[in-house]
Amino acid sequence: MSHHPSHKEQLVSLKRIEGQVRGVIKMIEDGKYCIDILNQIKAVKSALVRVESKVLNKHTESCIKQSFKNKSELNTKIEELIKLVNK
């Protein structure tokens, strides 16, 4: 399968996350309170989990469903998911 789904709609979220990370760096540079920094880090992590979930859902809806047409490709996709989960 040579066609991969587009994840461009995640770019807005990823750019927002990038800004949040820059904000955390600035907070650390400015010596902000630990709990405030940790709250921002948790927000970044949560935002990344949301993006990850959306990419995984699209992978499942597109790549995994498409691989049902070819058993060896399906096995490869299953192995990829198992490796991902075990990371």
C-alpha positions, 0 to 999 in steps of 0.5 A, a space after each residue: 500500500 503506497 497511499 497514506 492518509 493525511 494528518 495535516 489537520 493535526 498541524 494546528 494542534 501540533 503548532 499550538 503544542 510547540 508554542 506551549 513547549 516554548 512557554 514551558 521553556 520560558 517559564 523555566 528560564 524565568 524561574 517560575 513556580 514548580 507547580 505552574 511549570 508542571 501544570 503546563 507540562 501536563 497540558 502539553 502531554 494531554 494535547 499530545 495524547 489527543 493528537 496521537 489518538 487522532 492519528 491512531 484512529 485515522 490509521 485504524 480507519 484507513 491503513 488497517 481497514 485497507 490491509 484486510 484485503 491482503 493477509 500478509 499486509 494485515 499481519 504486518 499492520 498488526 505487528 506494527 501496532 503491537 510494537 507501538 503499544 509495547 514502546 
